[in-house]
Amino acid sequence: MWEKIKSWFGFADLNKDNKITAEDLEVARAIAEKNFKEANEKINEVVEEVKEVVAKVKTRAKRVKEETADVVAVAKETVNQVGDVVAAVKGKERKGRKKK
């Protein structure tokens, strides 16, 4: 059992004398804390980058929605005008405002 426990904490035996001292544990704790802080900083940087990308995508999606609405409105008006052209070809009276 003791060998299994030593293998778990083998990373803490820094001078490889098969004895884990308080100094070894303190150094191992400091190294682990340093690695944790570095990893946490990298994660935070990535999260910030993702937030920026999400904001850009939302803005672009909103603009695409606005432009699509404009195109739909123009397409509806075009369909209405095509009907007027067909009526003009048939010789019917012009609809809408009278010319002055």
N, CA, C and O of each residue as an XYZ file, in Angstrom:
400
protein
N       0.818     -1.189      0.000
C       0.000      0.000      0.000
C       0.870      1.264      0.000
O       0.573      2.250     -0.675
N       1.960      1.196      0.788
C       2.828      2.369      0.865
C       3.442      2.695     -0.495
O       3.611      3.869     -0.823
N       3.777      1.688     -1.285
C       4.341      1.906     -2.612
C       3.325      2.607     -3.515
O       3.679      3.477     -4.310
N       2.062      2.214     -3.378
C       1.009      2.836     -4.185
C       0.875      4.313     -3.823
O       0.755      5.165     -4.703
N       0.895      4.606     -2.546
C       0.797      6.004     -2.095
C       2.013      6.787     -2.582
O       1.872      7.924     -3.031
N       3.206      6.194     -2.500
C       4.404      6.883     -2.977
C       4.309      7.150     -4.478
O       4.773      8.187     -4.952
N       3.710      6.220     -5.230
C       3.588      6.447     -6.676
C       2.626      7.591     -6.961
O       2.813      8.337     -7.923
N       1.596      7.733     -6.130
C       0.655      8.849     -6.313
C       1.354     10.186     -6.115
O       1.125     11.142     -6.856
N       2.202     10.232     -5.109
C       2.878     11.481     -4.768
C       4.316     11.509     -5.263
O       5.120     12.305     -4.778
N       4.645     10.671     -6.201
C       6.003     10.611     -6.727
C       6.449     11.914     -7.343
O       7.635     12.240     -7.325
N       5.493     12.676     -7.898
C       5.857     13.968     -8.488
C       6.393     14.921     -7.441
O       7.098     15.874     -7.772
N       6.063     14.674     -6.164
C       6.489     15.583     -5.107
C       7.904     15.279     -4.621
O       8.523     16.117     -3.966
N       8.423     14.088     -4.935
C       9.785     13.731     -4.515
C      10.752     14.344     -5.515
O      11.185     13.684     -6.459
N      11.084     15.599     -5.304
C      11.860     16.347     -6.278
C      13.336     15.954     -6.323
O      13.966     16.036     -7.378
N      13.890     15.526     -5.186
C      15.304     15.151     -5.194
C      15.484     13.642     -5.395
O      16.609     13.149     -5.312
N      14.415     12.907     -5.655
C      14.416     11.485     -6.005
C      15.154     10.617     -4.986
O      15.893      9.703     -5.353
N      14.945     10.912     -3.711
C      15.574     10.089     -2.679
C      14.567      9.133     -2.035
O      14.835      8.543     -0.989
N      13.394      8.989     -2.683
C      12.312      8.134     -2.201
C      11.763      8.577     -0.849
O      11.129      7.793     -0.144
N      12.003      9.814     -0.497
C      11.443     10.381      0.723
C      10.800     11.709      0.371
O      11.409     12.544     -0.297
N       9.591     11.898      0.811
C       8.892     13.151      0.542
C       8.961     13.991      1.808
O       8.409     13.628      2.846
N       9.642     15.109      1.701
C       9.796     15.989      2.849
C       8.802     17.138      2.747
O       8.140     17.310      1.723
N       8.705     17.905      3.795
C       7.812     19.064      3.812
C       8.241     20.074      2.762
O       7.400     20.721      2.137
N       9.568     20.213      2.562
C      10.061     21.132      1.545
C       9.650     20.667      0.142
O       9.272     21.476     -0.706
N       9.731     19.341     -0.088
C       9.307     18.797     -1.383
C       7.839     19.102     -1.635
O       7.454     19.512     -2.731
N       7.024     18.895     -0.606
C       5.594     19.156     -0.761
C       5.317     20.636     -1.005
O       4.442     20.980     -1.800
N       6.047     21.500     -0.334
C       5.850     22.946     -0.509
C       6.233     23.374     -1.924
O       5.527     24.173     -2.540
N       7.335     22.855     -2.441
C       7.758     23.184     -3.801
C       6.744     22.626     -4.812
O       6.388     23.305     -5.776
N       6.287     21.399     -4.589
C       5.308     20.798     -5.495
C       4.002     21.603     -5.477
O       3.374     21.800     -6.518
N       3.602     22.064     -4.289
C       2.394     22.875     -4.186
C       2.568     24.185     -4.941
O       1.650     24.628     -5.630
N       3.733     24.807     -4.820
C       3.992     26.066     -5.515
C       3.973     25.854     -7.033
O       3.430     26.676     -7.772
N       4.565     24.756     -7.487
C       4.576     24.466     -8.929
C       3.153     24.232     -9.429
O       2.760     24.747    -10.476
N       2.385     23.449     -8.670
C       1.006     23.173     -9.065
C       0.181     24.462     -9.082
O      -0.639     24.662     -9.979
N       0.393     25.323     -8.109
C      -0.340     26.594     -8.055
C       0.036     27.484     -9.240
O      -0.828     28.129     -9.833
N       1.316     27.519     -9.579
C       1.776     28.307    -10.724
C       1.146     27.783    -12.021
O       0.664     28.563    -12.842
N       1.152     26.469    -12.196
C       0.557     25.867    -13.390
C      -0.936     26.146    -13.463
O      -1.482     26.393    -14.538
N      -1.592     26.102    -12.304
C      -3.026     26.397    -12.253
C      -3.297     27.835    -12.678
O      -4.212     28.084    -13.462
N      -2.521     28.773    -12.175
C      -2.714     30.180    -12.527
C      -2.487     30.409    -14.019
O      -3.254     31.126    -14.662
N      -1.431     29.799    -14.575
C      -1.157     29.957    -16.006
C      -2.293     29.387    -16.852
O      -2.720     30.001    -17.830
N      -2.774     28.210    -16.467
C      -3.875     27.592    -17.210
C      -5.136     28.438    -17.101
O      -5.863     28.606    -18.080
N      -5.390     28.964    -15.919
C      -6.569     29.800    -15.700
C      -6.488     31.079    -16.538
O      -7.498     31.508    -17.095
N      -5.316     31.689    -16.637
C      -5.133     32.886    -17.461
C      -5.381     32.582    -18.931
O      -6.029     33.362    -19.629
N      -4.864     31.446    -19.404
C      -5.086     31.059    -20.806
C      -6.568     30.841    -21.077
O      -7.086     31.260    -22.113
N      -7.243     30.189    -20.150
C      -8.677     29.946    -20.301
C      -9.428     31.272    -20.360
O     -10.321     31.441    -21.190
N      -9.079     32.204    -19.493
C      -9.742     33.514    -19.487
C      -9.505     34.265    -20.793
O     -10.410     34.931    -21.296
N      -8.291     34.164    -21.348
C      -8.000     34.814    -22.630
C      -8.874     34.226    -23.740
O      -9.427     34.958    -24.560
N      -8.988     32.914    -23.754
C      -9.806     32.260    -24.778
C     -11.264     32.645    -24.618
O     -11.960     32.876    -25.607
N     -11.729     32.717    -23.382
C     -13.125     33.098    -23.129
C     -13.377     34.513    -23.637
O     -14.419     34.773    -24.240
N     -12.450     35.423    -23.406
C     -12.606     36.795    -23.895
C     -12.650     36.833    -25.417
O     -13.454     37.560    -26.001
N     -11.784     36.049    -26.059
C     -11.786     35.995    -27.523
C     -13.117     35.458    -28.041
O     -13.659     35.967    -29.022
N     -13.639     34.435    -27.382
C     -14.918     33.855    -27.793
C     -16.037     34.876    -27.614
O     -16.923     34.979    -28.463
N     -16.004     35.628    -26.523
C     -17.029     36.658    -26.303
C     -16.992     37.704    -27.416
O     -18.038     38.149    -27.889
N     -15.784     38.096    -27.835
C     -15.654     39.071    -28.923
C     -16.219     38.518    -30.221
O     -16.921     39.218    -30.951
N     -15.912     37.261    -30.505
C     -16.412     36.640    -31.737
C     -17.932     36.542    -31.699
O     -18.595     36.814    -32.700
N     -18.485     36.158    -30.563
C     -19.938     36.048    -30.432
C     -20.592     37.408    -30.655
O     -21.623     37.496    -31.321
N     -20.003     38.466    -30.103
C     -20.552     39.810    -30.297
C     -20.527     40.195    -31.773
O     -21.497     40.762    -32.277
N     -19.435     39.895    -32.470
C     -19.337     40.205    -33.897
C     -20.381     39.431    -34.687
O     -21.031     39.985    -35.574
N     -20.542     38.160    -34.370
C     -21.504     37.333    -35.095
C     -22.924     37.846    -34.869
O     -23.723     37.893    -35.804
N     -23.238     38.229    -33.638
C     -24.579     38.762    -33.354
C     -24.829     40.044    -34.140
O     -25.910     40.237    -34.697
N     -23.832     40.915    -34.182
C     -23.973     42.174    -34.920
C     -24.183     41.904    -36.405
O     -25.051     42.509    -37.034
N     -23.395     41.003    -36.958
C     -23.526     40.689    -38.380
C     -24.879     40.033    -38.677
O     -25.501     40.323    -39.699
N     -25.323     39.165    -37.800
C     -26.619     38.506    -38.011
C     -27.752     39.531    -37.985
O     -28.704     39.436    -38.760
N     -27.643     40.503    -37.096
C     -28.659     41.560    -37.027
C     -28.680     42.366    -38.320
O     -29.752     42.671    -38.844
N     -27.506     42.711    -38.837
C     -27.432     43.474    -40.090
C     -27.976     42.664    -41.268
O     -28.667     43.211    -42.127
N     -27.669     41.367    -41.313
C     -28.181     40.514    -42.385
C     -29.706     40.466    -42.318
O     -30.377     40.495    -43.349
N     -30.245     40.393    -41.115
C     -31.703     40.373    -40.947
C     -32.316     41.671    -41.470
O     -33.338     41.646    -42.155
N     -31.697     42.795    -41.149
C     -32.207     44.090    -41.622
C     -32.160     44.163    -43.148
O     -33.131     44.577    -43.781
N     -31.044     43.765    -43.733
C     -30.907     43.824    -45.191
C     -31.880     42.870    -45.874
O     -32.431     43.193    -46.927
N     -32.090     41.710    -45.286
C     -33.045     40.752    -45.851
C     -34.452     41.335    -45.826
O     -35.211     41.170    -46.781
N     -34.799     42.011    -44.744
C     -36.119     42.648    -44.670
C     -36.267     43.700    -45.767
O     -37.329     43.812    -46.379
N     -35.205     44.471    -46.019
C     -35.237     45.467    -47.100
C     -35.445     44.802    -48.461
O     -36.244     45.274    -49.270
N     -34.740     43.727    -48.705
C     -34.851     43.023    -49.983
C     -36.260     42.457    -50.151
O     -36.819     42.517    -51.246
N     -36.831     41.917    -49.096
C     -38.189     41.364    -49.167
C     -39.190     42.473    -49.499
O     -40.079     42.285    -50.328
N     -39.040     43.623    -48.850
C     -39.952     44.741    -49.119
C     -39.855     45.184    -50.577
O     -40.874     45.425    -51.223
N     -38.645     45.291    -51.088
C     -38.453     45.694    -52.478
C     -39.008     44.629    -53.423
O     -39.598     44.965    -54.449
N     -38.829     43.367    -53.094
C     -39.346     42.290    -53.941
C     -40.873     42.335    -53.998
O     -41.453     42.107    -55.060
N     -41.528     42.625    -52.878
C     -42.991     42.740    -52.868
C     -43.439     43.887    -53.772
O     -44.382     43.742    -54.551
N     -42.765     45.014    -53.664
C     -43.111     46.170    -54.497
C     -42.890     45.842    -55.975
O     -43.682     46.253    -56.824
N     -41.820     45.106    -56.288
C     -41.545     44.720    -57.667
C     -42.662     43.839    -58.212
O     -43.076     43.999    -59.360
N     -43.143     42.924    -57.404
C     -44.242     42.058    -57.829
C     -45.478     42.903    -58.123
O     -46.176     42.658    -59.107
N     -45.752     43.886    -57.284
C     -46.896     44.774    -57.523
C     -46.724     45.554    -58.829
O     -47.679     45.709    -59.590
N     -45.525     46.039    -59.086
C     -45.264     46.807    -60.299
C     -45.376     45.934    -61.553
O     -45.838     46.401    -62.594
N     -44.963     44.692    -61.458
C     -45.073     43.777    -62.604
C     -46.538     43.613    -62.981
O     -46.869     43.561    -64.166
N     -47.406     43.534    -62.003
C     -48.842     43.450    -62.281
C     -49.326     44.668    -63.037
O     -50.164     44.552    -63.931
N     -48.801     45.848    -62.686
C     -49.178     47.078    -63.384
C     -48.686     47.059    -64.827
O     -49.385     47.541    -65.719
N     -47.488     46.508    -65.074
C     -46.957     46.426    -66.433
C     -47.843     45.507    -67.270
O     -48.143     45.818    -68.423
N     -48.253     44.406    -66.713
C     -49.131     43.476    -67.433
C     -50.440     44.168    -67.785
O     -50.940     44.014    -68.899
N     -51.000     44.925    -66.854
C     -52.250     45.651    -67.104
C     -52.046     46.687    -68.210
O     -52.928     46.879    -69.048
N     -50.886     47.357    -68.217
C     -50.614     48.357    -69.247
C     -50.519     47.700    -70.626
O     -50.991     48.258    -71.616
N     -49.916     46.531    -70.686
C     -49.814     45.819    -71.959
C     -51.204     45.458    -72.470
O     -51.445     45.488    -73.676
N     -52.104     45.123    -71.582
C     -53.469     44.763    -71.972
C     -54.301     45.991    -72.331
O     -55.401     45.865    -72.869
N     -53.770     47.187    -72.030
C     -54.465     48.417    -72.391
C     -55.409     48.924    -71.321
O     -56.286     49.732    -71.624
N     -55.270     48.496    -70.117
C     -56.153     48.953    -69.043
C     -55.697     50.310    -68.527
O     -54.562     50.729    -68.756
N     -56.604     50.991    -67.825
C     -56.318     52.301    -67.227
C     -55.220     52.162    -66.174
O     -55.066     51.121    -65.536
N     -54.479     53.228    -66.021
C     -53.404     53.264    -65.028
C     -54.006     53.388    -63.645
O     -54.914     54.189    -63.423
N     -53.493     52.587    -62.705
C     -53.939     52.663    -61.311
C     -53.026     53.597    -60.557
O     -51.894     53.841    -60.973
N     -53.501     54.107    -59.479
C     -52.677     54.978    -58.667
C     -53.017     56.424    -58.889
O     -54.115     56.749    -59.343
N     -52.071     57.311    -58.569
C     -52.308     58.758    -58.700
C     -52.426     59.162    -60.156
O     -51.760     58.616    -61.036
N     -53.277     60.114    -60.375
C     -53.437     60.663    -61.728
C     -52.312     61.643    -61.998
O     -51.846     62.322    -61.083
N     -51.871     61.721    -63.243
C     -50.830     62.676    -63.619
C     -51.416     64.072    -63.604
O     -52.584     64.260    -63.943
N     -50.630     65.034    -63.222
C     -51.092     66.412    -63.136
C     -50.952     67.125    -64.439
O     -51.298     68.302    -64.538
